[in-house]
């Protein structure tokens, strides 16, 4: 079992994620090998909230070029966490 701060890497700040906050859904980049129960426990422990549901998606890396050299950015995993009614994550509120 990894440390909760290692599982939840960073919040995802985008127009879509900001709209989902109205539905009590918050998006995070998580460790690629993290499972839904581990993500639920980590978010509850780090932010002191009650998690109702966790949805995950694997995101493929994009192709990048520098001159003639080609490569890909790393694949990563996104988690959309639904919180219980009335719960908030204060980190996002100032955005």
C-alpha positions in Angstrom: 0.0 0.0 0.0 1.4 3.4 -1.0 1.2 6.6 1.0 -2.0 8.6 0.2 0.0 11.6 -1.0 1.7 9.3 -3.5 -1.6 8.0 -4.9 -3.2 11.4 -5.4 -0.7 13.2 -7.6 -2.4 16.5 -8.4 -5.8 18.1 -9.1 -7.0 18.5 -12.6 -8.0 22.1 -13.3 -10.0 22.5 -16.6 -13.3 24.0 -17.7 -14.9 20.6 -17.6 -13.6 19.8 -14.1 -14.8 23.2 -12.8 -18.3 22.5 -14.2 -18.3 19.1 -12.5 -17.6 20.7 -9.1 -21.2 22.0 -9.1 -22.2 18.3 -9.0 -19.8 17.6 -6.2 -17.3 15.8 -8.5 -13.6 16.5 -8.2 -10.9 15.3 -10.7 -7.3 14.2 -9.8 -4.3 12.7 -11.5 -3.5 9.5 -9.6 -0.9 6.8 -9.7 -1.3 4.6 -12.8 -1.5 1.4 -10.7 -3.9 2.8 -8.1 -7.2 1.0 -7.6 -10.6 2.5 -6.9 -10.7 1.5 -3.2 -7.1 2.9 -2.7 -8.1 6.2 -4.4 -11.3 6.4 -2.2 -9.3 5.8 1.0 -6.5 8.2 0.0 -8.9 11.1 -0.9 -10.9 10.6 2.4 -7.7 10.6 4.4 -5.9 13.5 2.7 -9.0 15.9 2.4 -11.1 14.6 5.4 -14.2 14.1 3.2 -16.7 11.3 2.6 -16.4 9.7 -0.9 -19.5 8.3 -2.5 -18.1 7.1 -5.9 -14.9 6.8 -7.8 -14.6 6.7 -11.6 -11.3 6.2 -13.3 -9.9 6.5 -16.8 -6.5 5.7 -18.4 -5.3 8.6 -20.5 -2.8 7.8 -23.3 0.3 10.0 -23.7 0.4 12.5 -26.6 3.0 12.4 -29.4 5.5 15.2 -29.1 8.2 16.3 -31.6 11.4 18.3 -31.2 12.9 18.8 -34.6 13.2 15.4 -36.2 12.9 13.5 -32.9 9.6 12.0 -31.9 8.4 10.7 -28.6 5.4 10.4 -26.4 4.4 11.9 -23.0 3.8 9.4 -20.3 0.4 7.6 -19.9 -1.5 8.6 -16.8 -4.7 7.8 -14.9 -7.5 10.2 -14.0 -9.9 9.7 -11.1 -13.2 11.6 -10.8 -14.3 11.4 -7.2 -18.0 12.1 -6.1 -18.3 13.4 -2.6 -21.3 13.1 -0.2 -23.9 15.9 -0.2 -22.6 19.0 1.6 -19.0 18.0 1.4 -16.4 20.3 -0.2 -12.6 20.2 -0.8 -11.4 23.6 0.2 -8.3 23.4 -2.1 -10.6 23.9 -5.1 -12.8 26.7 -3.7 -10.5 29.6 -4.6 -10.4 28.8 -8.3 
